[in-house]
Amino acid sequence: MKLTLGNAELDLSQPRIMGVLNRTPDSFSDGGRYVDFDAALEQAERMVREGADIIDVGGESTRPGAEEVTLAEELDRVIPLIEQLWSRLGVLVSVDTSKPEVMRSAIGGGAAMVNDVCALRRPGAMEIVAGSGAAVCLMHMQGEPRTMQKDPQYKDVTAEVKAFLKERAGTLEAAGVPRERIVLDPGFGFGKNLEHNLTLLKRLPDIAALGYPVLVGLSRKSMIGALTGAKATDDRLHGSVSAAVIAVQNGAHIVRCHDVAPTVEALKVAHAARR
């Protein structure tokens, strides 16, 4: 399986790493660490050295209760950094946004992928991606980021998530985006409680059976803290790496993470064992 990102192709016959780079003051794990431009660029360089295949740049937190930022502020946070990452490092860059205007500017600045927690449901978003060569990650979320963790309910979480992702991918293909540019993300922690997350992790093969590349974001999330007792996000490394290995064994192709080096090492072992 391969993923087409603009003029590039990513071979997904082995697990790939997406490094998280948030230029935000309030992200749940690394909020404030990389608001400074030079600090963000240095962190990106570090993640590339450690083996990241894609750098995912975000300018607005999607943690529960986070404040919405203005379009101008988000553009100011992400566009100059994306331009530098592409021109200086030549690394594949993804933009983590739901705003169509940010998508357009980011793609113009060198982003090869759009990572949208709203799965291109905002007006104009689908048209921008369809008119570009960028790849797109469609994520499932019940509700919206500010209220999504207020008692989420499902009859069958896997079936509902799968049906949503299948519908969104089909709609995007009908708009002219080939399936080789589409990635699916079940949205761990986005409108799901611990039981929902564990069920999705166990039944990830059901999502993979749709035939699209699958991306997972489990790194440092509250489910890891709930399972391990690690309250501080920085203390959730071992649990996050374990979850990443399980996800890959269950069919995930791309792992979005904060701690690149240990995740790369663990997935190399997992991939070798799978082969």
PEMOPE-V567635 format. One line per field, one symbol per residue. psi: psi as a letter, one per 30 degrees, with the letter a starting at -180 (. if undefined). A space follows every 50 residues. Layout:
psi=???
This chain:
psi=klkkjbglkjkgflklkjkkjjilfglfegkfegekeeeeeeeeeeeeef gkfkkjkkgkkglkfkkklleeeeeeeeeeeeeeeeeefglkkkkjlfke eeeeeeefffkfkkjjfghhfkkfeeeeeegagklkjjkkkkblefgfgi ikklejeeeeeeeeeeeeeeeeeffgjlffgkkkjfhkfjhkaeeeeeee eegefeefffglkkkkjfkglfeeeeefgjekefggeeeeeeeeeeeefg fkekkklejeeeeeeefeeeeeee.
